[in-house]
Amino acid sequence: MLRTLVPVFFLILIFSGCADEKVILPEIMDQPVELQIRRFDKEFANVDAGSLPALKEKYPFLFPPQYPDSIWLAKLNDTIQVELRQAVDSAYSDLGPIEEELTLLFKHVAYYFPKYPIPDLFTLTTDVDYENRIILTDSLLLIGLDNYLGKEHRFYAGIDRYIAKGLDPKYLESDIVSALAKRVVPYPQDRTFLAQMIYYGKELYLKDLLLPWQTDGQKIGYDEEEMTWAQANEEQIWRYFIEREMLYSTDSKLGPRFLDPAPFSKFRLELDNESPGRLGRYMGWQIVRAFMERTNTPPDRLWGMPAETLFKESNYKPQK
C-alpha cells in the first residue's frame, strides 16, 4: 500500500474563470486516502513463458480465459507492442505527479461519497483503445496509459484530430471522473434534449466538485480557444436553442449535433466550423451551475433531481 503525501501547494488553488483563490477544505485534505497503484504494463513487459503463469494467477481479471498463453507471448514479442511499451515507459517513467493528483482526486471522492470504496489502480497498455481508456468497476480502476501520450504522438496519426486532442495526460483525471459519473448520475428516462443536456451538465458539475484545481477546459475537453468561443457565444447558443424550440424536443438527431463528441457543433450556419463540439453539454453545465449557486442544494440531492425541476429552479440566464 502506498500513501502519497500531497504537497502543500495543492492546498490553495485557483478555479478557472474566477479571480479569487479557492482553498480546498481542510476536511477534504484530512481524508485518509491510500492508493494502491500497480504498473501492470511493466510487470507484463518483463514476463516470459516460464513466469507468465504466475502473472496470470496474480491478475486473473486481466487475462481473459479464452486466450491461450501463445497469444500473450506473441504480444510480448510483437514489434508494434514493443514500440508501444517503450513509448509508455518513456512518457511515464515516474508516476509521482499522477499519484499526487489521483490522491487529491480520491480525497474529494471520499469526502463527497464516503461510502464509495477507493479502487485498486492498475496501469496497462490497451492497443490505443481510446474508447475504453479508463475502466472503472466497484473495486478496480484500469488506466490505459497508451491513450495519454499527447495529441501529436505518431501512434495517433490515423485518429480523427478532434479525438486525438483528448489523448493527452492533462485529461486523465477528467476521464476518470467521467467514468465515475456513470456510476453516480442516473441516466435520464426523459428523452428530451433538455434532460440530456442536464445529464451531461451534472457530470461536468461533478468535475467541479472533484477536480477544483483543474481548468474548465480540462473538465470538458476544450482547448483554450474552444473554451473562449463557448463562453463568448453562450447567449447566442441559448437563443438558438430557444428560438428553435429544442429544449423539449425528442429529436434523436440533436444528440449527434450538440452532445456527442464531434469536431464542431452543427448549427447549420456559417459559424459551425468555428464552434467546438458538444456545446449542448456546455450549456447543461451552465444550467446546473446556476441551479447550485441559486439554491445551495446539497450535492447528494443533485444527481437524481429531475431535469425539468432543476431547470425551472435554476433561473438560468446566459452570460452576455
DRENDO-1510 file (C-alpha; in Angstrom, 1 decimal, always signed):
<recs>
REC; n; res; u; v; w
REC; 1; MET; +0.0; +0.0; +0.0 .
REC; 2; LEU; +1.2; +3.4; -0.9 .
REC; 3; ARG; +0.3; +6.6; +0.9 .
REC; 4; THR; +1.0; +9.6; -1.3 .
REC; 5; LEU; +1.6; +12.8; +0.5 .
REC; 6; VAL; +0.0; +15.8; -1.3 .
REC; 7; PRO; +2.3; +18.9; -1.4 .
REC; 8; VAL; +1.3; +22.0; +0.4 .
REC; 9; PHE; +1.0; +23.9; -2.8 .
REC; 10; PHE; -2.2; +21.9; -3.6 .
REC; 11; LEU; -3.9; +23.5; -0.6 .
REC; 12; ILE; -4.5; +26.8; -2.4 .
REC; 13; LEU; -5.8; +26.5; -6.0 .
REC; 14; ILE; -7.4; +28.8; -8.5 .
REC; 15; PHE; -10.7; +28.0; -10.2 .
REC; 16; SER; -10.8; +28.6; -13.9 .
REC; 17; GLY; -12.6; +31.8; -14.7 .
REC; 18; CYS; -12.5; +33.1; -11.1 .
REC; 19; ALA; -10.4; +35.9; -9.8 .
REC; 20; ASP; -10.5; +34.7; -6.2 .
REC; 21; GLU; -8.3; +32.0; -4.8 .
REC; 22; LYS; -10.2; +29.0; -3.6 .
REC; 23; VAL; -8.9; +26.9; -0.7 .
REC; 24; ILE; -9.6; +23.2; -0.6 .
REC; 25; LEU; -11.5; +22.4; +2.6 .
REC; 26; PRO; -9.3; +21.0; +5.4 .
REC; 27; GLU; -11.8; +18.2; +6.0 .
REC; 28; ILE; -11.1; +17.1; +2.4 .
REC; 29; MET; -7.4; +17.2; +2.8 .
REC; 30; ASP; -7.7; +15.2; +6.0 .
REC; 31; GLN; -9.4; +12.2; +4.3 .
REC; 32; PRO; -7.3; +9.1; +5.0 .
REC; 33; VAL; -6.9; +8.0; +1.4 .
REC; 34; GLU; -4.4; +5.3; +0.4 .
REC; 35; LEU; -3.9; +4.4; -3.2 .
REC; 36; GLN; -2.6; +1.1; -4.5 .
REC; 37; ILE; -1.1; +1.7; -7.9 .
REC; 38; ARG; +0.3; -1.3; -9.8 .
REC; 39; ARG; +2.3; -0.9; -13.0 .
REC; 40; PHE; +0.8; -4.0; -14.7 .
REC; 41; ASP; +2.2; -2.7; -18.0 .
REC; 42; LYS; +5.8; -3.0; -16.6 .
REC; 43; GLU; +5.2; -6.4; -15.0 .
REC; 44; PHE; +3.8; -7.8; -18.2 .
REC; 45; ALA; +6.7; -6.5; -20.2 .
REC; 46; ASN; +9.1; -8.5; -18.1 .
REC; 47; VAL; +7.5; -11.9; -18.2 .
REC; 48; ASP; +8.5; -14.9; -20.3 .
REC; 49; ALA; +7.0; -18.3; -20.9 .
REC; 50; GLY; +8.1; -19.5; -17.5 .
REC; 51; SER; +6.8; -16.6; -15.4 .
REC; 52; LEU; +3.6; -15.9; -17.4 .
REC; 53; PRO; +1.5; -18.5; -15.4 .
REC; 54; ALA; +2.4; -16.7; -12.1 .
REC; 55; LEU; +1.4; -13.3; -13.5 .
REC; 56; LYS; -1.9; -14.8; -14.7 .
REC; 57; GLU; -2.5; -16.2; -11.3 .
REC; 58; LYS; -1.7; -12.8; -9.7 .
REC; 59; TYR; -4.0; -10.8; -12.0 .
REC; 60; PRO; -6.6; -13.3; -13.4 .
REC; 61; PHE; -9.0; -10.5; -14.2 .
REC; 62; LEU; -6.6; -9.1; -16.8 .
REC; 63; PHE; -6.2; -12.4; -18.7 .
REC; 64; PRO; -9.5; -13.5; -20.4 .
REC; 65; PRO; -9.6; -17.3; -20.1 .
REC; 66; GLN; -10.5; -17.7; -23.8 .
REC; 67; TYR; -7.0; -16.6; -24.9 .
REC; 68; PRO; -4.2; -19.2; -24.7 .
REC; 69; ASP; -0.7; -18.4; -23.4 .
REC; 70; SER; +0.6; -18.3; -27.0 .
REC; 71; ILE; -1.4; -15.1; -27.6 .
REC; 72; TRP; +0.2; -13.3; -24.7 .
REC; 73; LEU; +3.7; -14.5; -25.6 .
REC; 74; ALA; +3.2; -13.3; -29.2 .
REC; 75; LYS; +2.1; -10.0; -27.9 .
REC; 76; LEU; +5.3; -9.6; -25.8 .
REC; 77; ASN; +7.4; -10.0; -28.9 .
REC; 78; ASP; +5.3; -8.1; -31.4 .
REC; 79; THR; +7.3; -5.1; -32.8 .
REC; 80; ILE; +4.4; -2.7; -32.5 .
REC; 81; GLN; +3.7; -3.8; -29.0 .
REC; 82; VAL; +7.3; -3.3; -28.1 .
REC; 83; GLU; +7.3; +0.2; -29.5 .
REC; 84; LEU; +4.0; +1.0; -27.6 .
REC; 85; ARG; +5.5; -0.2; -24.3 .
REC; 86; GLN; +8.7; +1.9; -25.0 .
REC; 87; ALA; +6.6; +5.0; -25.6 .
REC; 88; VAL; +4.7; +4.5; -22.4 .
REC; 89; ASP; +7.9; +3.8; -20.4 .
REC; 90; SER; +9.4; +7.0; -21.8 .
REC; 91; ALA; +6.3; +9.1; -21.0 .
REC; 92; TYR; +5.6; +7.6; -17.7 .
REC; 93; SER; +8.9; +6.6; -16.1 .
REC; 94; ASP; +7.8; +8.4; -13.0 .
REC; 95; LEU; +4.1; +8.3; -11.9 .
REC; 96; GLY; +4.8; +10.6; -8.9 .
REC; 97; PRO; +2.9; +13.6; -10.3 .
REC; 98; ILE; +0.0; +11.5; -11.3 .
REC; 99; GLU; -0.1; +9.8; -7.9 .
REC; 100; GLU; -0.3; +13.1; -6.2 .
REC; 101; GLU; -3.2; +14.3; -8.4 .
REC; 102; LEU; -5.1; +11.0; -8.1 .
REC; 103; THR; -4.7; +11.0; -4.3 .
REC; 104; LEU; -6.1; +14.5; -4.2 .
REC; 105; LEU; -8.9; +13.4; -6.5 .
REC; 106; PHE; -9.8; +10.5; -4.3 .
REC; 107; LYS; -9.7; +12.6; -1.2 .
REC; 108; HIS; -12.5; +14.6; -2.8 .
REC; 109; VAL; -14.3; +11.3; -3.7 .
REC; 110; ALA; -14.0; +10.1; -0.1 .
REC; 111; TYR; -15.4; +13.4; +1.1 .
REC; 112; TYR; -18.4; +13.7; -1.2 .
REC; 113; PHE; -19.1; +9.9; -1.5 .
REC; 114; PRO; -18.0; +8.4; +1.8 .
REC; 115; LYS; -19.5; +5.0; +1.0 .
REC; 116; TYR; -17.7; +4.7; -2.3 .
REC; 117; PRO; -14.7; +2.3; -2.0 .
REC; 118; ILE; -11.4; +3.5; -3.2 .
REC; 119; PRO; -10.5; +1.2; -6.1 .
REC; 120; ASP; -7.2; -0.5; -6.7 .
REC; 121; LEU; -5.4; +1.3; -9.6 .
REC; 122; PHE; -3.7; -0.5; -12.5 .
REC; 123; THR; -1.8; +1.0; -15.4 .
REC; 124; LEU; -1.6; -1.0; -18.6 .
REC; 125; THR; -1.5; -0.7; -22.4 .
REC; 126; THR; -4.6; -1.2; -24.5 .
REC; 127; ASP; -3.5; -1.1; -28.1 .
REC; 128; VAL; -4.7; +2.6; -28.1 .
REC; 129; ASP; -8.3; +1.6; -27.4 .
REC; 130; TYR; -9.3; +5.2; -26.7 .
REC; 131; GLU; -13.0; +4.3; -26.3 .
REC; 132; ASN; -12.0; +2.3; -23.2 .
REC; 133; ARG; -9.1; +4.3; -22.0 .
REC; 134; ILE; -10.5; +4.2; -18.5 .
REC; 135; ILE; -12.4; +1.3; -17.0 .
REC; 136; LEU; -13.9; +1.7; -13.5 .
REC; 137; THR; -15.6; -1.1; -11.6 .
REC; 138; ASP; -16.6; -1.4; -7.9 .
REC; 139; SER; -13.0; -2.3; -6.9 .
REC; 140; LEU; -10.8; -1.7; -9.9 .
REC; 141; LEU; -9.6; +1.3; -11.9 .
REC; 142; LEU; -7.8; +0.4; -15.1 .
REC; 143; ILE; -5.8; +3.2; -16.9 .
REC; 144; GLY; -4.6; +2.7; -20.4 .
REC; 145; LEU; -1.5; +4.9; -20.4 .
REC; 146; ASP; -1.0; +4.4; -24.2 .
REC; 147; ASN; -4.1; +6.7; -24.6 .
REC; 148; TYR; -2.3; +9.6; -22.9 .
REC; 149; LEU; +0.8; +10.2; -24.9 .
REC; 150; GLY; -0.2; +13.6; -26.3 .
REC; 151; LYS; -2.3; +14.6; -29.3 .
REC; 152; GLU; +0.7; +14.8; -31.7 .
REC; 153; HIS; +2.1; +11.3; -31.0 .
REC; 154; ARG; +2.7; +9.3; -34.1 .
REC; 155; PHE; +0.5; +6.4; -32.7 .
REC; 156; TYR; -2.5; +8.7; -33.1 .
REC; 157; ALA; -1.8; +9.7; -36.7 .
REC; 158; GLY; -4.7; +7.8; -38.1 .
REC; 159; ILE; -7.2; +9.0; -35.5 .
REC; 160; ASP; -9.5; +12.0; -36.1 .
REC; 161; ARG; -8.0; +15.1; -34.8 .
REC; 162; TYR; -10.9; +16.0; -32.5 .
REC; 163; ILE; -10.5; +12.6; -30.8 .
REC; 164; ALA; -6.7; +12.7; -30.8 .
REC; 165; LYS; -6.6; +16.0; -29.0 .
REC; 166; GLY; -8.2; +14.3; -26.0 .
REC; 167; LEU; -5.4; +11.7; -25.8 .
REC; 168; ASP; -3.3; +13.9; -23.5 .
REC; 169; PRO; -2.1; +13.5; -19.9 .
REC; 170; LYS; -4.0; +16.7; -18.8 .
REC; 171; TYR; -7.3; +14.9; -19.4 .
REC; 172; LEU; -6.6; +11.7; -17.5 .
REC; 173; GLU; -8.2; +12.8; -14.2 .
REC; 174; SER; -11.2; +14.2; -16.0 .
REC; 175; ASP; -11.7; +10.9; -17.8 .
REC; 176; ILE; -11.7; +9.1; -14.5 .
REC; 177; VAL; -14.4; +11.4; -13.2 .
REC; 178; SER; -16.4; +10.8; -16.4 .
REC; 179; ALA; -16.2; +7.1; -15.7 .
REC; 180; LEU; -17.3; +7.7; -12.1 .
REC; 181; ALA; -20.2; +9.9; -13.2 .
REC; 182; LYS; -21.7; +6.9; -15.0 .
REC; 183; ARG; -22.0; +5.2; -11.6 .
REC; 184; VAL; -23.2; +8.3; -9.7 .
REC; 185; VAL; -25.5; +10.2; -12.1 .
REC; 186; PRO; -28.6; +8.3; -13.2 .
REC; 187; TYR; -29.2; +8.3; -17.0 .
REC; 188; PRO; -32.5; +10.1; -17.6 .
REC; 189; GLN; -35.6; +8.3; -18.7 .
REC; 190; ASP; -36.8; +11.6; -20.2 .
REC; 191; ARG; -35.8; +11.7; -23.8 .
REC; 192; THR; -35.9; +15.5; -24.2 .
REC; 193; PHE; -32.9; +17.5; -25.3 .
REC; 194; LEU; -33.1; +19.4; -22.1 .
REC; 195; ALA; -32.8; +16.2; -20.0 .
REC; 196; GLN; -29.8; +15.1; -22.0 .
REC; 197; MET; -28.1; +18.5; -21.6 .
REC; 198; ILE; -28.6; +18.5; -17.9 .
REC; 199; TYR; -27.4; +14.9; -17.5 .
REC; 200; TYR; -24.1; +15.9; -19.0 .
REC; 201; GLY; -24.2; +19.1; -17.0 .
REC; 202; LYS; -24.3; +17.1; -13.8 .
REC; 203; GLU; -21.3; +15.1; -15.0 .
REC; 204; LEU; -19.4; +18.3; -15.5 .
REC; 205; TYR; -20.5; +19.7; -12.2 .
REC; 206; LEU; -19.2; +16.5; -10.6 .
REC; 207; LYS; -15.8; +17.6; -12.0 .
REC; 208; ASP; -16.3; +21.0; -10.5 .
REC; 209; LEU; -16.5; +19.2; -7.1 .
REC; 210; LEU; -13.9; +16.6; -7.5 .
REC; 211; LEU; -11.3; +18.4; -9.7 .
REC; 212; PRO; -11.5; +22.0; -8.5 .
REC; 213; TRP; -7.8; +22.7; -9.3 .
REC; 214; GLN; -8.3; +21.9; -13.0 .
REC; 215; THR; -9.4; +24.4; -15.7 .
REC; 216; ASP; -12.9; +24.3; -17.2 .
REC; 217; GLY; -11.2; +23.3; -20.5 .
REC; 218; GLN; -9.7; +20.2; -18.9 .
REC; 219; LYS; -13.1; +19.3; -17.5 .
REC; 220; ILE; -15.0; +19.4; -20.8 .
REC; 221; GLY; -12.1; +18.6; -23.1 .
REC; 222; TYR; -11.8; +22.0; -24.8 .
REC; 223; ASP; -8.6; +23.8; -25.6 .
REC; 224; GLU; -8.2; +27.5; -24.7 .
REC; 225; GLU; -9.6; +28.7; -28.0 .
REC; 226; GLU; -12.7; +26.4; -27.8 .
REC; 227; MET; -13.4; +27.4; -24.2 .
REC; 228; THR; -13.2; +31.1; -25.1 .
REC; 229; TRP; -15.6; +30.6; -28.0 .
REC; 230; ALA; -18.1; +28.8; -25.9 .
REC; 231; GLN; -18.0; +31.5; -23.2 .
REC; 232; ALA; -18.2; +34.3; -25.7 .
REC; 233; ASN; -21.2; +32.8; -27.6 .
REC; 234; GLU; -23.2; +31.4; -24.6 .
REC; 235; GLU; -26.1; +33.9; -25.1 .
REC; 236; GLN; -26.3; +33.2; -28.9 .
REC; 237; ILE; -26.2; +29.4; -28.4 .
REC; 238; TRP; -29.0; +29.7; -25.8 .
REC; 239; ARG; -31.1; +31.9; -28.1 .
REC; 240; TYR; -30.7; +29.4; -31.0 .
REC; 241; PHE; -32.0; +26.6; -28.8 .
REC; 242; ILE; -34.9; +28.6; -27.5 .
REC; 243; GLU; -36.0; +30.1; -30.9 .
REC; 244; ARG; -36.0; +26.7; -32.5 .
REC; 245; GLU; -37.9; +25.1; -29.6 .
REC; 246; MET; -35.2; +22.5; -29.0 .
REC; 247; LEU; -35.4; +22.1; -25.2 .
REC; 248; TYR; -38.3; +19.8; -25.1 .
REC; 249; SER; -37.7; +18.2; -28.4 .
REC; 250; THR; -37.1; +14.4; -28.5 .
REC; 251; ASP; -35.5; +14.5; -31.9 .
REC; 252; SER; -32.7; +11.9; -31.8 .
REC; 253; LYS; -30.6; +14.0; -34.2 .
REC; 254; LEU; -29.9; +16.6; -31.6 .
REC; 255; GLY; -27.5; +14.4; -29.8 .
REC; 256; PRO; -25.1; +14.0; -32.7 .
REC; 257; ARG; -25.4; +17.7; -33.4 .
REC; 258; PHE; -24.8; +19.1; -29.9 .
REC; 259; LEU; -24.0; +16.4; -27.4 .
REC; 260; ASP; -21.8; +13.7; -28.9 .
REC; 261; PRO; -18.1; +14.1; -29.5 .
REC; 262; ALA; -17.6; +15.8; -32.8 .
REC; 263; PRO; -15.1; +18.3; -34.5 .
REC; 264; PHE; -17.8; +21.0; -34.2 .
REC; 265; SER; -21.4; +21.6; -33.2 .
REC; 266; LYS; -23.9; +21.6; -36.0 .
REC; 267; PHE; -26.0; +24.8; -36.0 .
REC; 268; ARG; -26.2; +24.5; -39.8 .
REC; 269; LEU; -24.8; +28.0; -40.0 .
REC; 270; GLU; -21.6; +29.5; -41.3 .
REC; 271; LEU; -20.2; +29.6; -37.8 .
REC; 272; ASP; -20.2; +25.8; -37.5 .
REC; 273; ASN; -16.5; +25.3; -38.3 .
REC; 274; GLU; -15.6; +27.9; -35.6 .
REC; 275; SER; -17.6; +26.2; -32.9 .
REC; 276; PRO; -16.3; +23.4; -30.6 .
REC; 277; GLY; -18.3; +20.1; -30.4 .
REC; 278; ARG; -20.6; +19.1; -27.5 .
REC; 279; LEU; -22.0; +22.6; -26.9 .
REC; 280; GLY; -25.1; +21.1; -25.5 .
REC; 281; ARG; -23.1; +19.6; -22.7 .
REC; 282; TYR; -21.5; +23.0; -22.1 .
REC; 283; MET; -25.0; +24.6; -21.8 .
REC; 284; GLY; -26.3; +21.9; -19.5 .
REC; 285; TRP; -23.2; +22.6; -17.3 .
REC; 286; GLN; -24.1; +26.3; -17.0 .
REC; 287; ILE; -27.7; +25.4; -16.1 .
REC; 288; VAL; -26.6; +23.1; -13.3 .
REC; 289; ARG; -24.1; +25.6; -12.0 .
REC; 290; ALA; -26.8; +28.3; -12.0 .
REC; 291; PHE; -29.1; +25.9; -10.0 .
REC; 292; MET; -26.4; +25.1; -7.5 .
REC; 293; GLU; -25.4; +28.7; -7.0 .
REC; 294; ARG; -29.0; +29.9; -6.6 .
REC; 295; THR; -30.4; +27.1; -4.4 .
REC; 296; ASN; -27.3; +25.9; -2.5 .
REC; 297; THR; -28.6; +22.3; -2.8 .
REC; 298; PRO; -26.5; +19.6; -1.2 .
REC; 299; PRO; -24.7; +17.7; -3.9 .
REC; 300; ASP; -26.1; +14.3; -2.9 .
REC; 301; ARG; -29.5; +15.6; -3.8 .
REC; 302; LEU; -28.4; +16.9; -7.2 .
REC; 303; TRP; -27.6; +13.7; -9.0 .
REC; 304; GLY; -31.2; +12.2; -9.1 .
REC; 305; MET; -33.1; +15.5; -9.4 .
REC; 306; PRO; -35.4; +15.7; -12.5 .
REC; 307; ALA; -34.1; +17.9; -15.3 .
REC; 308; GLU; -37.3; +19.9; -15.5 .
REC; 309; THR; -37.3; +20.7; -11.8 .
REC; 310; LEU; -33.6; +21.7; -11.9 .
REC; 311; PHE; -34.1; +23.9; -14.9 .
REC; 312; LYS; -37.1; +25.8; -13.6 .
REC; 313; GLU; -35.4; +26.4; -10.2 .
REC; 314; SER; -32.1; +27.4; -11.8 .
REC; 315; ASN; -33.5; +30.7; -13.2 .
REC; 316; TYR; -30.7; +30.3; -15.8 .
REC; 317; LYS; -29.7; +33.4; -17.7 .
REC; 318; PRO; -26.8; +33.1; -20.2 .
REC; 319; GLN; -23.7; +35.2; -19.9 .
REC; 320; LYS; -23.8; +38.2; -22.2 .
</recs>
